[in-house]
Amino acid sequence: MSAVLQDAPAGHRLPGPDEIAAMDRDGYLVVRGFFDPAETAELLRWTEALQHAPEEKGRHWVYHEDSLTEPGAKVIQRIENFCPFHEGFDRIVRNSALAAWTGALMGGPVVLFKEKINFKMPGGPGFKAHQDQQAGWSRYAPLFVTAMVTLDPATLENGCLEMVPGRHREGLIGEEWKPLEEGAMDYIPVPTAPGDVIFFDSYAPHASKPNFTDRPRRILYLTYNLASDGDHRARYYAEKFASFPPDIERDGSRDYVFRV
């Protein structure tokens, strides 16, 4: 199993040799208490402000999904592309300990590739097993690392992240744009508390189950690549907008399908 390392406060230092080695071995690293309670509460306030802000064309991207528990109801699924419209998030995402840690784990300075908030509201579906690199990311850079920042308790009951240690070393296991085969690997649930961070690389297989509790499971997913591989954020979002725009920007005559 992956080592779970608990030095705190992690956000005020850089990863140590054992943590870098654990990331290399397992493809992911769990860091408890990366953000203190006050910092975590601020991130949650910012998240709620975005959640309740009016959906407008040309602003942050909001997506909804069908509820599993309320037939016909839609619940917010995620928000993406919010850094240009929120100074606080932009500062934390680009210029804080998150980028410094990711750079140390990757071996050089990093740039932001994409940012999203997964909400997984009560009744929200899970995510099928996949590798992030399967979503066509190789045309941008050969490797990415995502920092998953826990805002609400992520538990077995509400669909915490599930990982498979060591399989990142095999490269692309599945086909691009297709979830991984169900039951092909043994996934380990990784419950996390508010303020915890999981760093995982883009070849690390992961999944999560639905949320059948009565409370949301809100989590930040912030993805970086080495600066030496180029800054591809603008291109990525332009291409995603063309194929899978936010709900408010969609053409009612087209069907849009999320794949991985």
Disulfide bonds with the S-S distance in Angstrom:
none
